[in-house]
Amino acid sequence: MAPQIASNTRVDLAELLDFVRPRHRAILLTRRSDGSPQGSPLTCGVDDSGRIVVSTYPERAKTRNAKRDPQVSVIVLSDEWNGPWVQVDGTAEVLDVPESVEPLVEYFRNISGEHPDWDEYRAAMVKQGKSILRITPERWGPVATGGFPARLAG
């Protein structure tokens, strides 16, 4: 059996967003106040404006960190462990209630489709005090897969 060879595929912004849209597992990297990294596993999506979006709460470390330092990275993973992944670096914008409600509706629609009761959903977002992070992609690595270096293919 031939070993799986690692790959790195460069993509433009449209290809990046096409890659990210069906993938909802990610790790968000922010910076703590002392400059050390903070990793947060989460669910993400892509909004209609091409930003990576994350539903969260204002008291979460990722939210506080992104408000203080909006330069973040998101590592978007495939569902399967050895599947392709990509790191996206960008600037985060944090919206809290009430500004977050309609972007949270868009977030839900883009990940899960239609909700049976949008008024109920909106009321729940307000009651929970939900926030949304919107990350504008500015730089990204290639879409990568793990494996052996190409020199070991033979």
C-alpha positions in Angstrom: 0.0 0.0 0.0 1.4 3.4 -1.0 1.7 6.0 1.7 -0.6 9.0 1.6 1.4 12.0 0.4 0.8 15.4 2.1 -0.6 18.0 -0.2 -0.7 21.8 -0.2 -3.1 23.5 -2.7 -3.0 27.2 -3.1 -6.5 28.7 -3.5 -7.9 32.2 -4.2 -10.6 33.8 -1.9 -13.6 32.3 -3.7 -12.0 28.8 -3.6 -11.2 29.3 0.1 -14.8 30.2 0.9 -16.1 27.3 -1.1 -13.8 25.0 0.9 -14.9 26.5 4.3 -18.7 26.7 3.7 -19.4 22.9 4.2 -16.9 22.6 7.1 -18.1 23.8 10.5 -15.4 22.5 12.8 -12.6 24.9 13.6 -10.2 26.1 16.2 -10.1 29.9 16.7 -6.7 31.3 17.9 -6.8 34.6 19.7 -4.3 36.3 22.0 -4.6 36.6 25.7 -3.8 39.9 27.4 -0.2 38.6 28.0 0.2 37.8 24.3 0.1 34.0 24.7 -2.2 32.1 22.3 -5.7 31.0 23.3 -7.2 28.2 21.3 -11.0 27.7 21.2 -12.7 24.7 19.4 -15.9 25.9 17.9 -18.5 25.7 15.1 -18.2 28.2 12.3 -19.8 29.2 9.0 -19.5 31.7 6.2 -21.8 34.7 6.0 -23.2 36.2 2.8 -20.4 38.8 2.8 -17.6 36.1 2.8 -16.7 36.4 6.5 -16.1 33.4 8.8 -18.7 33.7 11.5 -18.8 32.2 15.0 -21.7 32.3 17.5 -20.5 32.9 21.1 -21.2 34.7 24.3 -19.6 38.1 25.5 -18.0 36.5 28.6 -16.0 33.9 26.6 -12.3 34.3 26.4 -12.3 34.3 22.6 -14.8 37.1 22.6 -12.9 39.2 25.1 -9.6 38.5 23.4 -11.0 39.4 19.9 -12.4 42.7 21.2 -9.0 43.6 22.7 -6.9 42.4 19.7 -9.0 41.7 16.5 -6.1 39.9 14.7 -7.1 36.2 14.9 -6.6 32.9 13.1 -9.1 30.2 12.4 -8.0 26.6 11.6 -10.9 25.1 9.6 -10.9 21.3 9.9 -12.7 18.5 7.9 -15.0 16.1 9.7 -12.6 13.2 9.1 -9.3 13.5 11.0 -7.0 13.0 8.0 -9.1 15.3 5.8 -8.0 18.6 4.3 -7.8 21.8 6.5 -6.8 25.4 6.1 -5.6 28.2 8.4 -7.2 31.6 7.8 -5.8 34.8 9.3 -8.0 37.9 9.5 -9.6 40.7 11.5 -12.4 39.9 13.9 -15.4 42.1 14.6 -17.5 41.3 17.6 -21.2 42.2 17.7 -23.3 41.9 20.9 -27.0 42.0 21.4 -29.0 43.7 19.9 -26.7 44.2 16.8 -25.8 40.5 16.8 -29.4 39.2 16.3 -29.8 39.5 12.5 -26.2 38.3 11.8 -27.0 35.3 14.1 -30.1 34.6 11.9 -27.9 34.6 8.8 -25.3 32.4 10.6 -28.0 29.8 11.4 -29.4 29.9 7.9 -26.0 29.4 6.3 -25.2 26.4 8.5 -28.5 24.7 9.3 -31.1 26.2 6.9 -34.5 27.5 7.9 -35.6 27.6 11.5 -39.2 26.6 12.2 -39.9 29.9 14.2 -37.6 32.8 13.6 -39.3 35.0 16.2 -38.6 32.3 18.8 -35.0 32.1 17.6 -34.5 35.9 17.8 -36.0 36.0 21.3 -33.7 33.2 22.4 -30.6 35.0 21.1 -31.6 38.1 23.0 -32.4 36.2 26.2 -29.1 34.4 26.0 -27.2 37.6 25.2 -25.5 35.9 22.2 -22.6 37.5 20.4 -21.2 36.9 17.0 -17.6 37.1 15.7 -17.2 38.0 12.1 -13.7 37.3 10.7 -12.7 38.9 7.5 -10.1 36.7 5.7 -7.0 38.6 4.9 -4.4 35.8 4.5 -4.6 32.1 4.3 -2.4 29.1 3.8 -2.9 26.5 1.3 -5.6 23.9 1.7 -3.5 21.1 3.2 -3.7 17.4 3.9 -1.4 15.4 6.2 0.8 12.6 5.1 4.3 11.7 4.1 6.6 14.0 2.2 6.5 13.5 -1.6 10.1 12.1 -1.5 8.7 9.0 0.2 6.1 8.3 -2.6 8.2 5.7 -4.4 
